[in-house]
Amino acid sequence: PQSAAGMAAPIVSRSGSRLSDDAMAAGSRPGTSGGEKVCCYECFRQVYLQHTERVEETAGGVMRHFCGEACADLFRKALAARSSRAKELVKLRSAVLEAEEDAPELEPPAASGS
């Protein structure tokens, strides 16, 4: 159908034959809106936010989301290993600095004048 200005008139949907205006405005199919989705921080699976396991990362206090307890446990183990390694590195650096302080200063080798 054409309007008076010569342009096509908008098609108006009949109730029951198409999605309701509310469903079209939401941008989803009927029955599929379950809330916000996030990706699991460990395996990247998409999960509804209300069904996630949450773990706070100690550095920075950032909350991480996981699809289940298995992925959350893997992350906790990785955090523990990272923390343990950081402590080990601090000890090693301290030992190196102490050794450098205790060692007598070595004079650089003299350049030969040939």
C-alpha positions as CSV (number, residue, x, y, z in Angstrom):
1,P,0.0,0.0,0.0
2,Q,1.1,3.5,-0.8
3,S,0.6,6.6,1.4
4,A,-0.4,10.0,0.1
5,A,3.2,11.1,-0.2
6,G,3.9,8.2,-2.6
7,M,6.0,6.2,-0.1
8,A,5.2,2.8,1.1
9,A,3.1,2.8,4.3
10,P,4.5,1.0,7.3
11,I,3.2,-2.5,7.8
12,V,1.3,-2.9,11.1
13,S,1.5,-6.3,12.7
14,R,-1.6,-8.0,13.8
15,S,-1.8,-9.3,17.3
16,G,-1.0,-13.0,17.5
17,S,0.6,-13.1,14.1
18,R,4.0,-11.7,15.1
19,L,6.1,-11.0,18.1
20,S,4.6,-8.5,20.5
21,D,6.1,-5.0,20.6
22,D,7.7,-5.7,24.0
23,A,9.4,-8.9,22.7
24,M,10.7,-7.1,19.6
25,A,11.9,-4.1,21.7
26,A,13.8,-6.5,23.9
27,G,15.6,-8.0,20.8
28,S,15.1,-11.6,21.8
29,R,12.9,-14.5,20.9
30,P,10.0,-15.3,23.2
31,G,11.1,-17.5,26.1
32,T,14.8,-17.0,25.6
33,S,15.5,-13.9,27.8
34,G,17.2,-15.3,30.8
35,G,19.2,-12.3,31.9
36,E,22.7,-11.1,31.3
37,K,25.3,-13.6,30.0
38,V,29.0,-13.6,31.0
39,C,31.9,-15.8,29.9
40,C,33.6,-18.2,32.3
41,Y,37.0,-16.8,33.1
42,E,38.6,-20.2,32.9
43,C,36.9,-22.0,29.9
44,F,35.1,-19.1,28.2
45,R,31.7,-20.9,28.2
46,Q,28.8,-18.4,28.2
47,V,26.8,-18.6,31.4
48,Y,23.9,-16.6,32.8
49,L,25.2,-14.2,35.4
50,Q,22.8,-15.5,38.1
51,H,24.2,-19.0,37.7
52,T,27.9,-18.2,38.0
53,E,30.4,-19.1,40.7
54,R,32.2,-15.9,41.7
55,V,35.8,-15.7,43.0
56,E,37.5,-12.5,44.0
57,E,41.1,-12.1,42.6
58,T,43.3,-11.0,45.5
59,A,45.4,-8.6,43.3
60,G,43.1,-5.6,42.7
61,G,39.9,-7.2,44.2
62,V,38.4,-8.0,40.8
63,M,35.4,-10.4,40.9
64,R,35.8,-13.2,38.3
65,H,32.9,-15.3,37.0
66,F,33.0,-19.1,36.4
67,C,30.6,-21.6,34.9
68,G,30.9,-24.0,37.8
69,E,32.9,-25.1,40.8
70,A,35.4,-27.1,38.7
71,C,36.6,-24.0,36.8
72,A,36.6,-21.9,40.0
73,D,38.8,-24.5,41.7
74,L,41.3,-24.4,38.7
75,F,41.5,-20.7,39.1
76,R,42.0,-20.9,42.9
77,K,44.8,-23.4,42.3
78,A,46.4,-21.1,39.7
79,L,46.2,-18.1,42.1
80,A,47.8,-20.2,44.9
81,A,50.6,-21.3,42.5
82,R,51.1,-17.7,41.4
83,S,51.3,-16.5,45.0
84,S,53.7,-19.2,46.0
85,R,56.0,-18.3,43.0
86,A,55.9,-14.6,43.9
87,K,57.0,-15.4,47.4
88,E,59.8,-17.6,46.1
89,L,61.0,-14.9,43.7
90,V,61.1,-12.4,46.6
91,K,63.3,-14.8,48.6
92,L,65.6,-15.3,45.7
93,R,65.9,-11.6,45.0
94,S,66.7,-10.9,48.7
95,A,69.4,-13.6,48.6
96,V,71.0,-12.1,45.5
97,L,70.9,-8.6,47.0
98,E,72.4,-9.8,50.3
99,A,75.2,-11.7,48.4
100,E,76.0,-8.6,46.4
101,E,76.2,-6.5,49.6
102,D,78.5,-9.1,51.4
103,A,80.8,-9.6,48.4
104,P,83.9,-7.4,48.2
105,E,83.8,-5.0,45.3
106,L,85.7,-6.3,42.4
107,E,87.8,-3.9,40.4
108,P,87.2,-4.0,36.7
109,P,90.1,-5.5,34.7
110,A,92.6,-3.0,33.6
111,A,92.7,-2.4,29.9
112,S,96.0,-3.4,28.2
113,G,97.8,-0.5,26.7
114,S,99.2,-2.3,23.6
